[in-house]
Amino acid sequence: MPTSTKLTEPGEIFVWEIRRQHERFLNTARSVLMPNAFYEQQAALGLQIKALPHMDGAEHTSYRLVANDRFKPADLRRTVEASIHTIAREFVDRMMEGGRTCDFARDVGLLLPLRVIMNAFGVPEEDEPLMLEVTQKIFGSEDPEFGTGVHFCLGADLTRMEIGIFFRELIGGLEHLDLDGEPVQLVSNFVGGLKNLSVRYRLNAGVREDAATRGAA
């Protein structure tokens, strides 16, 4: 949501002020506005998740410190950068094998970050459908934006690394890329984004040859 959006009038309360005053505006398990039936269903299924976006103060700080160093740029370069290059090349190859069109939001934007996290935690690739189903059912649209202040996204540097590596792998062999229909926005009261982004593209001969070689290896 734009930082200039007013929440109420008169009063001049701005969204960025709410973000800054985390001691007054607390994060809870119900920090996302959803029908009561949704939370009742979560409770019935045992899916009451308490993650970093639902914590504040000392509790939030203590849990965040557990993983904070692992998500710093230097550590990411040491631990996951090489594997992200491999995964990114795999996704470029998949685009090549799939023809000349794809739903970029679904086929890349959704699945590539999931594969990176799975690889980092040692989850086998064949479990991707299960992990996708689990994360979509449990977390839904609760993947936070980068945000500001104490709740600045812990995985922001990892996300930037994924984006940079993937597009370097893709653009190096891309001859043409264009929209193939109107983008479809995700309907959410928490964080926006693209649900569908159909594109058509053409990769150069070198990329096709490299993909064929890796596939035969």
Secondary structure by P-SEA (a helix, b strand, c coil): ccccccccccccccaaaaaaaccccccccccccccaaaaaaaaaaccccccccccccaaaaaaaacccccccaaaaaaccaaaaaaaaaaaaaaaaaacccccccccccccaaaaaaaaaacccccaaaaaaaaaaaaccccccccccccccccaaaaaaaaaaaaaaaacccccccccccbbbbbbcccbbbbcbbbbbbcccaaaaaaaaaaaac
